[in-house]
């Protein structure tokens, strides 16, 4: 009598780690230089070449090429500030940044004006950090930055000014996740993020995206009810009475006669 066939062993798949372990240094003495910004605000940063190349394929290709970056082991970035690149440098080494408000703030510094002011500046820096990470193909840093921004929304009301909004729209594509974040925060933020007094300074495209976002949230039955309420009486303008309606013709003639402007006899035109 043959023994029953054993069911095939269940295949166990280990999910990939969310934060892959970094490789050990093979060349700890190799450094690359980043020159950030322009003019008086220019700063120089040094990062281990292996760290830089592991985090960004753009840098990997640049520093291992025959181009000027490969020959000099120096990379210039003029369209971002040192305060932004400093956060990137912290993140490539530690997977986190030193932030005034990292997204899990308990609000204990709510009365500290200096901290609040620093937080407002930091909000704009984080938007720039996301754009910088996109430019150099570092999606994990983009996602880290977005989680911090969303954490701020849930705990503290970040300040996204018209300048912040314009920066995002000037430096991202139409389908950008960062654009969607800015638009949805404008719609659902705890307080009015888009101030009426300077509404004209926001990108028209951003305001259009906000309108469409709000419109999509209206159920069809609400739209139908609102359409049924669009009756003529809701859109009438004030009508100014004519002189004839204010004063009868006889009263006008008497007033003209009293002022000596009417002799009491009508003359046919053309005679």
C-alpha positions in Angstrom: 0.0 0.0 0.0 1.6 3.3 -1.1 1.9 6.1 1.4 -0.2 9.2 0.7 1.4 11.9 -1.3 2.7 14.7 0.9 1.4 18.1 0.0 4.1 20.4 -1.3 5.9 22.4 1.3 4.6 25.9 1.6 6.9 28.4 0.0 7.9 31.1 2.5 8.8 34.4 1.0 10.6 36.9 3.2 9.5 40.5 2.5 12.3 42.8 1.6 13.4 45.1 4.4 11.8 48.6 4.3 15.2 50.0 5.1 17.9 48.0 3.3 21.1 47.5 5.2 23.9 49.6 4.0 27.0 48.0 2.5 30.2 48.1 4.5 32.7 50.7 3.4 35.0 49.3 0.7 36.8 52.7 0.2 36.4 54.7 3.4 38.9 57.3 2.4 37.3 58.2 -1.0 35.4 61.5 -0.6 33.4 63.6 -3.1 32.8 67.3 -2.8 29.5 69.2 -3.3 29.6 72.9 -3.9 26.1 74.2 -3.0 24.5 77.6 -3.7 26.1 80.7 -5.2 27.7 83.9 -4.0 27.9 84.6 -0.3 25.5 81.7 0.5 27.8 79.1 -1.1 29.0 76.2 1.0 31.0 73.1 0.5 30.1 69.6 1.7 32.0 66.4 1.6 30.4 63.0 1.5 32.0 59.5 1.3 31.9 58.6 -2.4 30.4 55.2 -1.7 27.5 56.7 0.3 26.7 59.3 -2.3 26.8 56.7 -5.2 24.7 54.2 -3.3 22.0 56.7 -2.7 21.8 58.4 -6.1 22.3 56.8 -9.5 22.7 60.3 -10.9 25.8 60.9 -8.6 27.0 57.3 -9.3 27.1 58.0 -13.0 28.6 61.5 -12.6 31.4 60.6 -10.3 32.4 57.5 -12.3 32.4 59.2 -15.7 34.9 61.0 -17.9 33.0 64.2 -17.5 34.2 67.1 -15.2 32.4 65.6 -12.1 34.3 62.3 -12.6 37.6 64.0 -13.2 37.4 66.4 -10.3 35.1 64.4 -8.0 33.2 67.6 -7.4 29.5 68.3 -8.1 28.1 71.8 -8.2 24.4 72.5 -7.3 23.5 76.1 -7.7 19.7 76.0 -7.6 19.4 74.9 -4.0 20.6 76.3 -0.6 23.1 74.9 1.9 20.3 74.5 4.5 18.5 72.1 2.2 21.6 70.1 1.3 22.6 69.9 4.9 19.4 67.9 5.6 20.2 65.6 2.7 23.6 65.0 4.1 22.2 64.1 7.5 19.7 61.7 5.9 22.2 59.8 3.7 24.2 58.9 6.8 21.4 58.4 9.4 18.1 58.0 7.5 16.7 61.0 9.3 17.2 64.7 9.6 17.7 67.1 12.5 14.5 69.1 12.5 12.9 71.6 14.7 9.6 69.9 14.2 10.1 66.3 12.9 6.4 65.5 12.4 5.9 63.8 15.8 6.1 67.0 17.9 3.8 67.0 20.9 3.2 70.8 20.8 5.1 71.4 24.0 6.9 74.3 22.2 3.6 75.9 21.2 4.3 79.1 23.1 7.9 79.4 22.0 7.9 82.1 19.3 11.4 81.3 18.2 10.6 77.6 17.6 7.4 78.5 15.7 9.4 80.9 13.5 12.0 78.2 12.8 9.2 75.7 12.0 7.8 78.1 9.4 11.1 78.4 7.7 11.6 74.6 8.0 8.4 73.9 6.1 9.8 75.7 3.0 13.1 73.9 3.4 11.3 70.5 3.4 9.5 71.3 0.2 12.9 72.1 -1.4 14.4 68.9 0.0 11.6 66.8 -1.7 12.4 68.6 -5.0 16.1 68.0 -4.6 15.5 64.3 -3.9 13.4 64.0 -7.0 16.1 65.7 -9.1 18.8 63.2 -8.0 16.5 60.2 -8.0 16.3 59.5 -4.3 12.7 58.3 -3.8 13.3 57.1 -0.2 14.3 60.6 0.8 11.2 62.0 -1.0 9.0 59.6 1.0 10.7 60.4 4.3 10.2 64.1 3.6 6.5 63.6 2.7 5.9 61.6 5.9 7.4 64.5 8.0 5.2 67.0 6.2 2.1 64.9 6.7 3.0 64.5 10.4 3.2 68.2 10.7 -0.3 68.5 9.2 -1.8 66.1 11.7 -0.2 67.8 14.7 0.9 71.3 13.9 -0.5 73.6 11.2 2.4 74.1 8.8 2.7 77.4 7.1 2.5 77.0 3.3 2.7 80.5 1.8 2.1 81.6 -1.7 5.8 81.6 -2.1 6.0 77.9 -1.1 3.1 77.1 -3.4 4.7 78.9 -6.4 8.1 77.1 -5.7 6.4 73.7 -5.8 4.5 74.5 -9.0 7.6 76.0 -10.7 9.7 72.9 -9.8 7.4 69.9 -10.2 5.5 68.2 -13.0 1.7 68.1 -13.3 1.3 64.7 -11.7 3.7 65.4 -8.8 2.8 64.0 -5.4 4.1 67.2 -3.9 1.7 69.3 -5.9 -1.1 67.0 -4.7 0.0 67.4 -1.1 0.1 71.3 -1.4 -3.3 71.4 -3.0 -5.0 69.0 -0.6 -3.5 70.8 2.4 -4.9 74.0 1.0 -8.3 72.4 0.9 -8.3 70.4 4.1 -5.8 72.2 6.4 -6.9 73.1 10.0 -6.9 76.8 9.2 -7.0 78.9 6.0 -3.7 78.1 4.4 -4.5 80.2 1.4 -5.1 83.7 2.6 -7.7 85.8 0.8 -5.6 89.0 1.0 -2.8 87.6 -1.1 -4.8 85.1 -3.1 -3.7 86.7 -6.4 -0.1 85.8 -5.7 -0.8 82.0 -5.8 -0.3 80.2 -9.1 -3.5 80.1 -11.2 -2.9 76.5 -11.9 -2.8 75.7 -8.1 -6.1 77.5 -7.5 -7.6 75.6 -10.4 -6.4 72.3 -8.9 -8.0 73.2 -5.6 -11.3 73.9 -7.2 -11.3 70.6 -9.0 -10.3 68.8 -5.8 -13.2 70.3 -3.9 -15.6 69.7 -6.7 -14.7 66.0 -6.9 -15.6 65.7 -3.2 -19.2 66.7 -3.8 -21.5 63.7 -4.1 -23.8 63.7 -7.2 -26.9 64.1 -5.1 -25.6 67.3 -3.6 -24.7 68.6 -7.0 -28.2 67.8 -8.3 -29.8 69.5 -5.3 -27.7 72.6 -5.9 -28.5 72.7 -9.6 -32.2 72.5 -8.8 -31.8 75.6 -6.5 -30.4 77.7 -9.4 -33.5 79.8 -10.0 -33.6 83.2 -11.6 -34.5 85.0 -8.4 -31.1 84.1 -7.0 -29.2 86.0 -9.6 -31.1 89.2 -10.2 -29.5 92.7 -10.1 -31.1 95.7 -8.5 -33.2 97.6 -11.0 -33.0 101.5 -10.9 -36.4 103.1 -11.4 -36.7 105.5 -14.4 -37.8 109.1 -13.9 -41.1 108.2 -15.4 -41.7 105.5 -12.8 -40.6 107.8 -10.0 -42.7 110.8 -11.1 -46.0 110.8 -13.2 -45.8 112.8 -16.4 -48.2 115.5 -15.1 -46.0 116.1 -12.2 -42.9 116.5 -14.4 -44.8 119.0 -16.7 -46.0 121.1 -13.7 -42.4 121.2 -12.3 -41.1 122.3 -15.7 -43.8 125.0 -16.0 -43.0 126.2 -12.5 -39.3 126.6 -13.5 -40.3 128.5 -16.7 -39.0 125.7 -19.0 -42.5 124.8 -20.4 -45.0 127.3 -21.8 -47.9 124.8 -21.7 -48.0 124.4 -25.4 -46.5 121.4 -27.3 -44.8 122.0 -30.6 -44.6 119.2 -33.2 -41.0 118.3 -34.0 -40.0 119.3 -37.6 -42.3 122.3 -37.9 
